[in-house]
Amino acid sequence: MDIKSNSLYSQMQSMSLQAMGNKLPSVDAMGVNGLTDSSVGKINDSSSNFGNMLTDALKSVNELQQESGQLKRSFEMGDSNVTLAEVMIASSKSGIALDATVQIRNKFVEAYKEIMSMPV
């Protein structure tokens, strides 16, 4: 069985790009046909970027923390509309969200350190 490494590699790249939603120009035994800057699609076609998604997630964690604090203050002041169960649930939600945020931050820092320690 004769396997050509260049052909195999180009097929793997093509499958990878197709899985990501992009198309690679056709490949024959001689090489790549029609390779131009416009023939390879944009890599990130998402409508929202990672920074916006991260900012939105942090805002929602902050809102949970503020809501929990307001419910605690209302309950401590004797507001009859706020029950202990509501306060405890809000506190648990905000605590879980904060713990998850800290874990994500730790993973980002770990990844950053790993990338920065790579030789150039």
N, CA, C and O atoms as a printed pandas DataFrame, in Angstrom:
     atom_number atom_name residue_name chain_id  residue_number  x_coord  y_coord  z_coord
0              1         N          MET        A               1    0.846   -1.175    0.000
1              2        CA          MET        A               1    0.000    0.000    0.000
2              3         C          MET        A               1    0.889    1.234    0.000
3              4         O          MET        A               1    1.742    1.395    0.872
4              5         N          ASP        A               2    0.685    2.098   -0.976
5              6        CA          ASP        A               2    1.511    3.284   -1.156
6              7         C          ASP        A               2    0.751    4.508   -0.656
7              8         O          ASP        A               2   -0.256    4.899   -1.247
8              9         N          ILE        A               3    1.233    5.117    0.435
9             10        CA          ILE        A               3    0.608    6.307    1.004
10            11         C          ILE        A               3    1.545    7.477    0.791
11            12         O          ILE        A               3    2.704    7.435    1.204
12            13         N          LYS        A               4    1.048    8.514    0.152
13            14        CA          LYS        A               4    1.838    9.718   -0.068
14            15         C          LYS        A               4    1.573   10.668    1.092
15            16         O          LYS        A               4    0.428   11.047    1.337
16            17         N          SER        A               5    2.624   11.051    1.805
17            18        CA          SER        A               5    2.457   11.846    3.016
18            19         C          SER        A               5    1.892   13.240    2.729
19            20         O          SER        A               5    1.089   13.746    3.513
20            21         N          ASN        A               6    2.295   13.867    1.623
21            22        CA          ASN        A               6    1.774   15.190    1.299
22            23         C          ASN        A               6    0.275   15.143    1.032
23            24         O          ASN        A               6   -0.478   16.007    1.482
24            25         N          SER        A               7   -0.145   14.121    0.292
25            26        CA          SER        A               7   -1.560   13.980   -0.012
26            27         C          SER        A               7   -2.350   13.702    1.266
27            28         O          SER        A               7   -3.423   14.272    1.465
28            29         N          LEU        A               8   -1.836   12.844    2.121
29            30        CA          LEU        A               8   -2.495   12.524    3.377
30            31         C          LEU        A               8   -2.594   13.759    4.270
31            32         O          LEU        A               8   -3.634   14.015    4.879
32            33         N          TYR        A               9   -1.509   14.518    4.342
33            34        CA          TYR        A               9   -1.494   15.726    5.157
34            35         C          TYR        A               9   -2.501   16.752    4.642
35            36         O          TYR        A               9   -3.212   17.372    5.433
36            37         N          SER        A              10   -2.568   16.934    3.330
37            38        CA          SER        A              10   -3.506   17.905    2.772
38            39         C          SER        A              10   -4.951   17.460    2.993
39            40         O          SER        A              10   -5.830   18.293    3.219
40            41         N          GLN        A              11   -5.197   16.163    2.928
41            42        CA          GLN        A              11   -6.541   15.665    3.195
42            43         C          GLN        A              11   -6.930   15.910    4.659
43            44         O          GLN        A              11   -8.070   16.267    4.955
44            45         N          MET        A              12   -5.971   15.712    5.567
45            46        CA          MET        A              12   -6.237   15.959    6.982
46            47         C          MET        A              12   -6.541   17.428    7.231
47            48         O          MET        A              12   -7.450   17.751    7.996
48            49         N          GLN        A              13   -5.784   18.329    6.590
49            50        CA          GLN        A              13   -6.045   19.761    6.719
50            51         C          GLN        A              13   -7.425   20.117    6.176
51            52         O          GLN        A              13   -8.161   20.900    6.777
52            53         N          SER        A              14   -7.761   19.529    5.030
53            54        CA          SER        A              14   -9.047   19.789    4.418
54            55         C          SER        A              14  -10.184   19.346    5.334
55            56         O          SER        A              14  -11.164   20.072    5.494
56            57         N          MET        A              15  -10.066   18.174    5.931
57            58        CA          MET        A              15  -11.096   17.678    6.846
58            59         C          MET        A              15  -11.200   18.562    8.084
59            60         O          MET        A              15  -12.296   18.823    8.581
60            61         N          SER        A              16  -10.067   19.012    8.568
61            62        CA          SER        A              16  -10.061   19.877    9.743
62            63         C          SER        A              16  -10.769   21.197    9.454
63            64         O          SER        A              16  -11.589   21.650   10.252
64            65         N          LEU        A              17  -10.459   21.808    8.326
65            66        CA          LEU        A              17  -11.096   23.068    7.964
66            67         C          LEU        A              17  -12.583   22.898    7.679
67            68         O          LEU        A              17  -13.381   23.774    8.012
68            69         N          GLN        A              18  -12.962   21.778    7.066
69            70        CA          GLN        A              18  -14.371   21.530    6.808
70            71         C          GLN        A              18  -15.126   21.338    8.116
71            72         O          GLN        A              18  -16.277   21.758    8.235
72            73         N          ALA        A              19  -14.490   20.708    9.094
73            74        CA          ALA        A              19  -15.133   20.524   10.390
74            75         C          ALA        A              19  -15.356   21.863   11.073
75            76         O          ALA        A              19  -16.320   22.029   11.821
76            77         N          MET        A              20  -14.466   22.821   10.819
77            78        CA          MET        A              20  -14.609   24.152   11.400
78            79         C          MET        A              20  -15.507   25.043   10.550
79            80         O          MET        A              20  -15.742   26.195   10.914
80            81         N          GLY        A              21  -16.012   24.540    9.428
81            82        CA          GLY        A              21  -16.921   25.316    8.597
82            83         C          GLY        A              21  -16.245   26.081    7.481
83            84         O          GLY        A              21  -16.894   26.896    6.825
84            85         N          ASN        A              22  -14.971   25.850    7.243
85            86        CA          ASN        A              22  -14.241   26.529    6.169
86            87         C          ASN        A              22  -13.915   25.529    5.077
87            88         O          ASN        A              22  -13.901   24.319    5.305
88            89         N          LYS        A              23  -13.661   26.039    3.919
89            90        CA          LYS        A              23  -13.318   25.174    2.785
90            91         C          LYS        A              23  -11.882   25.423    2.371
91            92         O          LYS        A              23  -11.419   26.563    2.353
92            93         N          LEU        A              24  -11.181   24.349    2.038
93            94        CA          LEU        A              24   -9.822   24.428    1.535
94            95         C          LEU        A              24   -9.867   24.228    0.030
95            96         O          LEU        A              24  -10.698   23.454   -0.446
96            97         N          PRO        A              25   -9.015   24.887   -0.736
97            98        CA          PRO        A              25   -9.002   24.686   -2.185
98            99         C          PRO        A              25   -8.720   23.229   -2.518
99           100         O          PRO        A              25   -8.130   22.499   -1.722
100          101         N          SER        A              26   -9.152   22.816   -3.710
101          102        CA          SER        A              26   -8.961   21.429   -4.108
102          103         C          SER        A              26   -7.474   21.092   -4.238
103          104         O          SER        A              26   -6.657   21.943   -4.591
104          105         N          VAL        A              27   -7.144   19.841   -3.947
105          106        CA          VAL        A              27   -5.763   19.384   -3.974
106          107         C          VAL        A              27   -5.664   18.217   -4.944
107          108         O          VAL        A              27   -6.480   17.297   -4.906
108          109         N          ASP        A              28   -4.656   18.261   -5.816
109          110        CA          ASP        A              28   -4.412   17.119   -6.688
110          111         C          ASP        A              28   -3.007   16.591   -6.412
111          112         O          ASP        A              28   -2.355   17.033   -5.466
112          113         N          ALA        A              29   -2.540   15.661   -7.219
113          114        CA          ALA        A              29   -1.228   15.042   -7.000
114          115         C          ALA        A              29   -0.087   16.046   -7.162
115          116         O          ALA        A              29    0.991   15.843   -6.603
116          117         N          MET        A              30   -0.304   17.118   -7.910
117          118        CA          MET        A              30    0.745   18.095   -8.153
118          119         C          MET        A              30    0.798   19.171   -7.074
119          120         O          MET        A              30    1.827   19.830   -6.922
120          121         N          GLY        A              31   -0.264   19.362   -6.334
121          122        CA          GLY        A              31   -0.253   20.393   -5.301
122          123         C          GLY        A              31   -1.612   21.037   -5.152
123          124         O          GLY        A              31   -2.634   20.423   -5.461
124          125         N          VAL        A              32   -1.631   22.269   -4.681
125          126        CA          VAL        A              32   -2.871   22.986   -4.411
126          127         C          VAL        A              32   -3.275   23.767   -5.645
127          128         O          VAL        A              32   -2.468   24.499   -6.218
128          129         N          ASN        A              33   -4.528   23.611   -6.056
129          130        CA          ASN        A              33   -5.060   24.334   -7.212
130          131         C          ASN        A              33   -5.783   25.586   -6.754
131          132         O          ASN        A              33   -6.569   25.540   -5.808
132          133         N          GLY        A              34   -5.528   26.693   -7.409
133          134        CA          GLY        A              34   -6.293   27.901   -7.173
134          135         C          GLY        A              34   -6.095   28.519   -5.805
135          136         O          GLY        A              34   -7.051   29.028   -5.219
136          137         N          LEU        A              35   -4.899   28.489   -5.288
137          138        CA          LEU        A              35   -4.655   29.044   -3.963
138          139         C          LEU        A              35   -4.515   30.554   -4.054
139          140         O          LEU        A              35   -3.527   31.065   -4.581
140          141         N          THR        A              36   -5.513   31.263   -3.537
141          142        CA          THR        A              36   -5.466   32.718   -3.453
142          143         C          THR        A              36   -5.872   33.110   -2.047
143          144         O          THR        A              36   -6.364   32.280   -1.282
144          145         N          ASP        A              37   -5.668   34.365   -1.709
145          146        CA          ASP        A              37   -6.018   34.827   -0.378
146          147         C          ASP        A              37   -7.511   34.704   -0.112
147          148         O          ASP        A              37   -7.912   34.444    1.022
148          149         N          SER        A              38   -8.346   34.885   -1.139
149          150        CA          SER        A              38   -9.790   34.843   -0.940
150          151         C          SER        A              38  -10.348   33.428   -0.972
151          152         O          SER        A              38  -11.513   33.232   -0.628
152          153         N          SER        A              39   -9.555   32.424   -1.375
153          154        CA          SER        A              39  -10.084   31.071   -1.495
154          155         C          SER        A              39  -10.190   30.367   -0.152
155          156         O          SER        A              39  -10.986   29.439   -0.012
156          157         N          VAL        A              40   -9.413   30.780    0.834
157          158        CA          VAL        A              40   -9.510   30.190    2.163
158          159         C          VAL        A              40  -10.394   31.097    2.995
159          160         O          VAL        A              40  -10.147   32.298    3.096
160          161         N          GLY        A              41  -11.437   30.510    3.595
161          162        CA          GLY        A              41  -12.415   31.291    4.332
162          163         C          GLY        A              41  -11.853   31.893    5.606
163          164         O          GLY        A              41  -10.770   31.532    6.066
164          165         N          LYS        A              42  -12.609   32.808    6.157
165          166        CA          LYS        A              42  -12.240   33.437    7.410
166          167         C          LYS        A              42  -12.277   32.395    8.520
167          168         O          LYS        A              42  -13.198   31.580    8.569
168          169         N          ILE        A              43  -11.290   32.411    9.409
169          170        CA          ILE        A              43  -11.196   31.380   10.436
170          171         C          ILE        A              43  -12.265   31.549   11.502
171          172         O          ILE        A              43  -12.891   30.563   11.891
172          173         N          ASN        A              44  -12.497   32.756   11.987
173          174        CA          ASN        A              44  -13.466   32.980   13.050
174          175         C          ASN        A              44  -14.697   33.663   12.471
175          176         O          ASN        A              44  -14.717   34.882   12.300
176          177         N          ASP        A              45  -15.727   32.868   12.170
177          178        CA          ASP        A              45  -16.952   33.415   11.605
178          179         C          ASP        A              45  -18.003   33.688   12.672
179          180         O          ASP        A              45  -19.130   34.054   12.339
180          181         N          SER        A              46  -17.662   33.519   13.946
181          182        CA          SER        A              46  -18.661   33.721   14.983
182          183         C          SER        A              46  -19.063   35.188   15.051
183          184         O          SER        A              46  -18.259   36.081   14.782
184          185         N          SER        A              47  -20.310   35.418   15.413
185          186        CA          SER        A              47  -20.815   36.788   15.447
186          187         C          SER        A              47  -20.337   37.535   16.685
187          188         O          SER        A              47  -20.273   38.764   16.675
188          189         N          SER        A              48  -20.002   36.813   17.747
189          190        CA          SER        A              48  -19.494   37.472   18.951
190          191         C          SER        A              48  -18.112   36.916   19.262
191          192         O          SER        A              48  -17.870   35.717   19.120
192          193         N          ASN        A              49  -17.224   37.776   19.679
193          194        CA          ASN        A              49  -15.883   37.305   19.954
194          195         C          ASN        A              49  -15.755   36.867   21.408
195          196         O          ASN        A              49  -16.655   37.095   22.216
196          197         N          PHE        A              50  -14.656   36.250   21.724
197          198        CA          PHE        A              50  -14.431   35.671   23.042
198          199         C          PHE        A              50  -14.437   36.735   24.128
199          200         O          PHE        A              50  -14.954   36.495   25.219
200          201         N          GLY        A              51  -13.880   37.891   23.855
201          202        CA          GLY        A              51  -13.829   38.960   24.845
202          203         C          GLY        A              51  -15.214   39.412   25.272
203          204         O          GLY        A              51  -15.463   39.641   26.455
204          205         N          ASN        A              52  -16.121   39.542   24.297
205          206        CA          ASN        A              52  -17.496   39.933   24.629
206          207         C          ASN        A              52  -18.199   38.868   25.450
207          208         O          ASN        A              52  -18.924   39.188   26.392
208          209         N          MET        A              53  -17.994   37.607   25.104
209          210        CA          MET        A              53  -18.617   36.527   25.859
210          211         C          MET        A              53  -18.087   36.489   27.285
211          212         O          MET        A              53  -18.854   36.269   28.222
212          213         N          LEU        A              54  -16.793   36.699   27.461
213          214        CA          LEU        A              54  -16.198   36.709   28.789
214          215         C          LEU        A              54  -16.716   37.887   29.605
215          216         O          LEU        A              54  -17.017   37.738   30.789
216          217         N          THR        A              55  -16.819   39.048   28.981
217          218        CA          THR        A              55  -17.342   40.223   29.671
218          219         C          THR        A              55  -18.787   40.008   30.118
219          220         O          THR        A              55  -19.155   40.370   31.235
220          221         N          ASP        A              56  -19.603   39.419   29.244
221          222        CA          ASP        A              56  -20.995   39.140   29.604
222          223         C          ASP        A              56  -21.087   38.157   30.762
223          224         O          ASP        A              56  -21.921   38.324   31.652
224          225         N          ALA        A              57  -20.239   37.138   30.760
225          226        CA          ALA        A              57  -20.242   36.159   31.842
226          227         C          ALA        A              57  -19.855   36.809   33.162
227          228         O          ALA        A              57  -20.468   36.528   34.192
228          229         N          LEU        A              58  -18.853   37.669   33.144
229          230        CA          LEU        A              58  -18.442   38.360   34.367
230          231         C          LEU        A              58  -19.526   39.311   34.864
231          232         O          LEU        A              58  -19.721   39.459   36.070
232          233         N          LYS        A              59  -20.227   39.954   33.939
233          234        CA          LYS        A              59  -21.326   40.845   34.330
234          235         C          LYS        A              59  -22.445   40.050   35.006
235          236         O          LYS        A              59  -23.020   40.503   35.996
236          237         N          SER        A              60  -22.753   38.867   34.472
237          238        CA          SER        A              60  -23.824   38.070   35.084
238          239         C          SER        A              60  -23.421   37.568   36.468
239          240         O          SER        A              60  -24.264   37.498   37.362
240          241         N          VAL        A              61  -22.143   37.217   36.665
241          242        CA          VAL        A              61  -21.672   36.816   37.991
242          243         C          VAL        A              61  -21.772   37.997   38.946
243          244         O          VAL        A              61  -22.184   37.828   40.094
244          245         N          ASN        A              62  -21.407   39.174   38.495
245          246        CA          ASN        A              62  -21.504   40.376   39.320
246          247         C          ASN        A              62  -22.955   40.664   39.694
247          248         O          ASN        A              62  -23.240   41.026   40.836
248          249         N          GLU        A              63  -23.869   40.507   38.746
249          250        CA          GLU        A              63  -25.290   40.734   39.024
250          251         C          GLU        A              63  -25.805   39.750   40.067
251          252         O          GLU        A              63  -26.575   40.129   40.949
252          253         N          LEU        A              64  -25.383   38.480   39.974
253          254        CA          LEU        A              64  -25.782   37.489   40.978
254          255         C          LEU        A              64  -25.271   37.876   42.359
255          256         O          LEU        A              64  -25.986   37.735   43.351
256          257         N          GLN        A              65  -24.040   38.361   42.426
257          258        CA          GLN        A              65  -23.471   38.786   43.701
258          259         C          GLN        A              65  -24.251   39.967   44.273
259          260         O          GLN        A              65  -24.556   39.989   45.465
260          261         N          GLN        A              66  -24.571   40.942   43.437
261          262        CA          GLN        A              66  -25.312   42.116   43.903
262          263         C          GLN        A              66  -26.729   41.747   44.351
263          264         O          GLN        A              66  -27.210   42.237   45.373
264          265         N          GLU        A              67  -27.388   40.886   43.585
265          266        CA          GLU        A              67  -28.739   40.442   43.947
266          267         C          GLU        A              67  -28.722   39.705   45.282
267          268         O          GLU        A              67  -29.593   39.911   46.128
268          269         N          SER        A              68  -27.731   38.852   45.460
269          270        CA          SER        A              68  -27.600   38.125   46.724
270          271         C          SER        A              68  -27.396   39.097   47.890
271          272         O          SER        A              68  -28.007   38.939   48.947
272          273         N          GLY        A              69  -26.545   40.090   47.696
273          274        CA          GLY        A              69  -26.306   41.085   48.737
274          275         C          GLY        A              69  -27.555   41.877   49.085
275          276         O          GLY        A              69  -27.814   42.157   50.255
276          277         N          GLN        A              70  -28.331   42.238   48.064
277          278        CA          GLN        A              70  -29.564   42.985   48.308
278          279         C          GLN        A              70  -30.577   42.147   49.074
279          280         O          GLN        A              70  -31.237   42.642   49.987
280          281         N          LEU        A              71  -30.699   40.869   48.698
281          282        CA          LEU        A              71  -31.625   39.989   49.409
282          283         C          LEU        A              71  -31.196   39.802   50.864
283          284         O          LEU        A              71  -32.037   39.777   51.762
284          285         N          LYS        A              72  -29.893   39.673   51.093
285          286        CA          LYS        A              72  -29.400   39.520   52.471
286          287         C          LYS        A              72  -29.730   40.761   53.296
287          288         O          LYS        A              72  -30.207   40.652   54.425
288          289         N          ARG        A              73  -29.474   41.944   52.728
289          290        CA          ARG        A              73  -29.774   43.183   53.450
290          291         C          ARG        A              73  -31.265   43.311   53.736
291          292         O          ARG        A              73  -31.663   43.699   54.835
292          293         N          SER        A              74  -32.089   42.980   52.740
293          294        CA          SER        A              74  -33.541   43.064   52.932
294          295         C          SER        A              74  -33.994   42.122   54.040
295          296         O          SER        A              74  -34.808   42.501   54.883
296          297         N          PHE        A              75  -33.477   40.910   54.044
297          298        CA          PHE        A              75  -33.865   39.944   55.072
298          299         C          PHE        A              75  -33.402   40.397   56.450
299          300         O          PHE        A              75  -34.137   40.265   57.429
300          301         N          GLU        A              76  -32.179   40.933   56.527
301          302        CA          GLU        A              76  -31.658   41.402   57.811
302          303         C          GLU        A              76  -32.443   42.599   58.333
303          304         O          GLU        A              76  -32.558   42.779   59.546
304          305         N          MET        A              77  -32.981   43.415   57.440
305          306        CA          MET        A              77  -33.761   44.582   57.855
306          307         C          MET        A              77  -35.199   44.219   58.217
307          308         O          MET        A              77  -35.962   45.067   58.681
308          309         N          GLY        A              78  -35.564   42.957   58.004
309          310        CA          GLY        A              78  -36.897   42.515   58.411
310          311         C          GLY        A              78  -37.955   42.622   57.340
311          312         O          GLY        A              78  -39.143   42.652   57.659
312          313         N          ASP        A              79  -37.567   42.679   56.088
313          314        CA          ASP        A              79  -38.539   42.735   54.990
314          315         C          ASP        A              79  -39.335   41.430   54.965
315          316         O          ASP        A              79  -38.759   40.347   54.861
316          317         N          SER        A              80  -40.650   41.539   55.060
317          318        CA          SER        A              80  -41.491   40.336   55.117
318          319         C          SER        A              80  -41.667   39.671   53.752
319          320         O          SER        A              80  -42.138   38.535   53.677
320          321         N          ASN        A              81  -41.298   40.357   52.680
321          322        CA          ASN        A              81  -41.418   39.790   51.336
322          323         C          ASN        A              81  -40.260   38.863   50.992
323          324         O          ASN        A              81  -40.338   38.131   50.006
324          325         N          VAL        A              82  -39.185   38.876   51.783
325          326        CA          VAL        A              82  -37.999   38.067   51.505
326          327         C          VAL        A              82  -37.924   36.955   52.539
327          328         O          VAL        A              82  -37.917   37.204   53.744
328          329         N          THR        A              83  -37.867   35.710   52.039
329          330        CA          THR        A              83  -37.772   34.569   52.946
330          331         C          THR        A              83  -36.328   34.121   53.086
331          332         O          THR        A              83  -35.471   34.448   52.265
332          333         N          LEU        A              84  -36.084   33.375   54.132
333          334        CA          LEU        A              84  -34.741   32.838   54.360
334          335         C          LEU        A              84  -34.334   31.902   53.223
335          336         O          LEU        A              84  -33.167   31.865   52.832
336          337         N          ALA        A              85  -35.296   31.149   52.695
337          338        CA          ALA        A              85  -35.009   30.229   51.595
338          339         C          ALA        A              85  -34.518   30.987   50.359
339          340         O          ALA        A              85  -33.571   30.558   49.700
340          341         N          GLU        A              86  -35.161   32.106   50.049
341          342        CA          GLU        A              86  -34.737   32.903   48.898
342          343         C          GLU        A              86  -33.326   33.437   49.084
343          344         O          GLU        A              86  -32.522   33.449   48.152
344          345         N          VAL        A              87  -33.037   33.878   50.307
345          346        CA          VAL        A              87  -31.708   34.401   50.605
346          347         C          VAL        A              87  -30.660   33.307   50.462
347          348         O          VAL        A              87  -29.597   33.533   49.883
348          349         N          MET        A              88  -30.954   32.134   50.981
349          350        CA          MET        A              88  -29.997   31.033   50.919
350          351         C          MET        A              88  -29.777   30.565   49.477
351          352         O          MET        A              88  -28.648   30.270   49.085
352          353         N          ILE        A              89  -30.844   30.497   48.696
353          354        CA          ILE        A              89  -30.712   30.078   47.292
354          355         C          ILE        A              89  -29.893   31.100   46.499
355          356         O          ILE        A              89  -29.009   30.726   45.728
356          357         N          ALA        A              90  -30.182   32.372   46.688
357          358        CA          ALA        A              90  -29.427   33.422   45.983
358          359         C          ALA        A              90  -27.964   33.401   46.401
359          360         O          ALA        A              90  -27.072   33.573   45.569
360          361         N          SER        A              91  -27.720   33.191   47.686
361          362        CA          SER        A              91  -26.344   33.126   48.176
362          363         C          SER        A              91  -25.598   31.926   47.588
363          364         O          SER        A              91  -24.430   32.030   47.215
364          365         N          SER        A              92  -26.285   30.797   47.510
365          366        CA          SER        A              92  -25.660   29.599   46.921
366          367         C          SER        A              92  -25.367   29.798   45.439
367          368         O          SER        A              92  -24.293   29.429   44.963
368          369         N          LYS        A              93  -26.312   30.378   44.712
369          370        CA          LYS        A              93  -26.102   30.642   43.282
370          371         C          LYS        A              93  -24.899   31.553   43.072
371          372         O          LYS        A              93  -24.045   31.282   42.227
372          373         N          SER        A              94  -24.838   32.624   43.839
373          374        CA          SER        A              94  -23.730   33.562   43.653
374          375         C          SER        A              94  -22.403   32.930   44.069
375          376         O          SER        A              94  -21.372   33.198   43.452
376          377         N          GLY        A              95  -22.418   32.097   45.101
377          378        CA          GLY        A              95  -21.196   31.418   45.524
378          379         C          GLY        A              95  -20.689   30.441   44.480
379          380         O          GLY        A              95  -19.489   30.371   44.215
380          381         N          ILE        A              96  -21.607   29.686   43.888
381          382        CA          ILE        A              96  -21.230   28.727   42.841
382          383         C          ILE        A              96  -20.695   29.458   41.610
383          384         O          ILE        A              96  -19.700   29.046   41.015
384          385         N          ALA        A              97  -21.367   30.547   41.239
385          386        CA          ALA        A              97  -20.910   31.326   40.078
386          387         C          ALA        A              97  -19.524   31.911   40.321
387          388         O          ALA        A              97  -18.679   31.915   39.426
388          389         N          LEU        A              98  -19.292   32.409   41.544
389          390        CA          LEU        A              98  -17.980   32.968   41.862
390          391         C          LEU        A              98  -16.902   31.883   41.866
391          392         O          LEU        A              98  -15.800   32.102   41.364
392          393         N          ASP        A              99  -17.216   30.718   42.428
393          394        CA          ASP        A              99  -16.249   29.610   42.435
394          395         C          ASP        A              99  -15.903   29.171   41.014
395          396         O          ASP        A              99  -14.741   28.910   40.704
396          397         N          ALA        A             100  -16.915   29.093   40.156
397          398        CA          ALA        A             100  -16.665   28.710   38.760
398          399         C          ALA        A             100  -15.805   29.759   38.065
399          400         O          ALA        A             100  -14.916   29.417   37.285
400          401         N          THR        A             101  -16.066   31.031   38.343
401          402        CA          THR        A             101  -15.276   32.103   37.744
402          403         C          THR        A             101  -13.821   32.033   38.194
403          404         O          THR        A             101  -12.910   32.231   37.390
404          405         N          VAL        A             102  -13.604   31.756   39.462
405          406        CA          VAL        A             102  -12.238   31.631   39.977
406          407         C          VAL        A             102  -11.531   30.439   39.331
407          408         O          VAL        A             102  -10.351   30.534   38.991
408          409         N          GLN        A             103  -12.228   29.333   39.159
409          410        CA          GLN        A             103  -11.626   28.165   38.516
410          411         C          GLN        A             103  -11.266   28.459   37.063
411          412         O          GLN        A             103  -10.213   28.038   36.584
412          413         N          ILE        A             104  -12.131   29.175   36.368
413          414        CA          ILE        A             104  -11.838   29.551   34.976
414          415         C          ILE        A             104  -10.628   30.469   34.927
415          416         O          ILE        A             104   -9.758   30.316   34.070
416          417         N          ARG        A             105  -10.577   31.415   35.841
417          418        CA          ARG        A             105   -9.417   32.317   35.897
418          419         C          ARG        A             105   -8.137   31.537   36.147
419          420         O          ARG        A             105   -7.108   31.813   35.530
420          421         N          ASN        A             106   -8.195   30.566   37.048
421          422        CA          ASN        A             106   -7.015   29.747   37.342
422          423         C          ASN        A             106   -6.559   28.970   36.110
423          424         O          ASN        A             106   -5.359   28.847   35.864
424          425         N          LYS        A             107   -7.505   28.446   35.337
425          426        CA          LYS        A             107   -7.158   27.725   34.110
426          427         C          LYS        A             107   -6.531   28.662   33.082
427          428         O          LYS        A             107   -5.584   28.285   32.392
428          429         N          PHE        A             108   -7.059   29.891   32.977
429          430        CA          PHE        A             108   -6.478   30.863   32.060
430          431         C          PHE        A             108   -5.048   31.212   32.454
431          432         O          PHE        A             108   -4.164   31.290   31.601
432          433         N          VAL        A             109   -4.828   31.419   33.732
433          434        CA          VAL        A             109   -3.483   31.754   34.207
434          435         C          VAL        A             109   -2.537   30.583   33.951
435          436         O          VAL        A             109   -1.399   30.779   33.527
436          437         N          GLU        A             110   -3.009   29.378   34.209
437          438        CA          GLU        A             110   -2.189   28.188   33.964
438          439         C          GLU        A             110   -1.839   28.056   32.481
439          440         O          GLU        A             110   -0.693   27.764   32.137
440          441         N          ALA        A             111   -2.822   28.272   31.605
441          442        CA          ALA        A             111   -2.571   28.200   30.163
442          443         C          ALA        A             111   -1.615   29.296   29.723
443          444         O          ALA        A             111   -0.732   29.057   28.898
444          445         N          TYR        A             112   -1.784   30.493   30.265
445          446        CA          TYR        A             112   -0.894   31.607   29.930
446          447         C          TYR        A             112    0.542   31.290   30.328
447          448         O          TYR        A             112    1.475   31.530   29.561
448          449         N          LYS        A             113    0.713   30.755   31.525
449          450        CA          LYS        A             113    2.068   30.406   31.982
450          451         C          LYS        A             113    2.687   29.329   31.102
451          452         O          LYS        A             113    3.878   29.376   30.795
452          453         N          GLU        A             114    1.875   28.365   30.699
453          454        CA          GLU        A             114    2.371   27.298   29.832
454          455         C          GLU        A             114    2.776   27.844   28.472
455          456         O          GLU        A             114    3.806   27.445   27.928
456          457         N          ILE        A             115    1.983   28.748   27.918
457          458        CA          ILE        A             115    2.301   29.332   26.617
458          459         C          ILE        A             115    3.559   30.189   26.723
459          460         O          ILE        A             115    4.413   30.152   25.837
460          461         N          MET        A             116    3.678   30.958   27.799
461          462        CA          MET        A             116    4.826   31.832   27.950
462          463         C          MET        A             116    6.129   31.040   28.210
463          464         O          MET        A             116    7.220   31.543   27.941
464          465         N          SER        A             117    6.016   29.831   28.720
465          466        CA          SER        A             117    7.215   29.039   28.964
466          467         C          SER        A             117    7.670   28.250   27.739
467          468         O          SER        A             117    8.722   27.611   27.774
468          469         N          MET        A             118    6.894   28.288   26.663
469          470        CA          MET        A             118    7.272   27.585   25.439
470          471         C          MET        A             118    8.438   28.298   24.770
471          472         O          MET        A             118    8.475   29.528   24.714
472          473         N          PRO        A             119    9.392   27.519   24.261
473          474        CA          PRO        A             119   10.505   28.160   23.538
474          475         C          PRO        A             119   10.023   28.702   22.195
475          476         O          PRO        A             119    9.142   28.133   21.550
476          477         N          VAL        A             120   10.622   29.809   21.799
477          478        CA          VAL        A             120   10.210   30.453   20.547
478          479         C          VAL        A             120   11.016   29.921   19.402
479          480         O          VAL        A             120   10.819   30.340   18.261
